[in-house]
Amino acid sequence: MGLSLAVRGADRVYRWAGDEFAIVFPNTTAAEGRPGRRARPRCTIAASSTTSQGEPLLVSYGVAQLSDGDPVDLIDVADEALLAYKSARPPLPN
């Protein structure tokens, strides 16, 4: 299943680099982008995609919010959040 099918119609999915993607949730704060909106794509991908060893494909992500800053800063903040997430990755919900 494509990642774009796991988000709302107004949301946009972009391939960032290699195996990295960005999802833009318009008119959504970082707090609103936390558990629910990011869990759905993660669970959808895990349920529909597997690694070459047959294990669910795990998705890691970082959440950031663009305010009155530079969009490049947004990517840096999201990258930092991604690294923090990867170091404390929670298990998939049942």
C-alpha positions in Angstrom: 0.0 0.0 0.0 1.3 3.5 -0.8 2.1 5.9 2.0 -0.2 8.5 0.5 -3.2 6.2 1.0 -2.5 6.1 4.8 -3.0 9.9 5.3 -5.9 12.3 4.9 -6.8 13.8 1.5 -5.4 17.2 2.4 -2.1 15.8 3.6 0.8 15.5 1.2 3.5 12.8 1.0 6.9 13.6 -0.6 9.9 11.4 -1.2 12.7 13.2 0.5 15.8 11.1 -0.2 16.3 7.4 -0.8 14.1 5.7 1.8 13.1 9.0 3.5 9.7 10.6 3.1 8.1 13.8 4.4 4.4 14.1 5.2 2.9 17.6 5.4 -0.2 17.9 7.6 -1.6 21.4 6.6 -3.2 23.5 9.3 -2.0 21.0 12.0 0.2 21.8 15.0 3.0 19.5 16.1 0.9 18.5 19.1 -2.0 17.6 16.8 0.5 15.7 14.5 1.5 13.5 17.4 0.2 10.1 18.2 -2.9 9.6 16.0 -1.9 11.1 12.7 1.6 9.6 12.7 0.4 6.2 14.0 -1.9 5.5 11.1 0.8 5.6 8.4 3.2 3.6 10.6 0.7 0.8 11.2 -0.6 0.8 7.6 2.9 0.3 6.2 3.8 -2.3 8.8 0.6 -4.2 8.0 1.1 -4.1 4.2 4.9 -4.2 3.7 7.6 -6.6 4.8 11.3 -6.8 4.8 13.2 -9.4 2.8 13.1 -11.5 5.9 9.3 -11.3 6.0 9.2 -9.0 9.1 6.9 -6.0 9.2 8.5 -2.8 7.7 9.0 -0.4 10.6 8.6 3.3 10.0 10.4 6.0 12.0 9.5 9.6 12.0 10.2 13.0 13.5 7.5 15.7 14.0 8.2 19.4 13.6 6.0 22.5 13.1 6.7 25.4 10.8 6.0 28.7 12.5 7.7 32.0 11.6 11.0 30.3 10.9 13.0 29.1 8.0 11.7 25.9 6.3 15.3 24.6 6.4 15.1 24.8 10.2 12.0 22.8 10.0 13.9 19.9 8.4 16.6 20.2 11.0 14.1 20.0 13.8 12.3 17.0 12.2 15.7 15.3 11.7 16.5 15.7 15.4 13.1 14.4 16.4 13.6 11.4 14.0 16.9 10.5 15.7 15.3 10.8 19.1 12.4 8.6 18.0 14.8 5.9 16.5 16.7 5.7 19.8 13.5 5.1 21.7 11.3 3.3 19.1 8.1 2.0 20.6 6.7 -1.4 19.5 3.9 -1.6 17.0 0.4 -1.6 18.6 -1.6 -4.8 18.3 
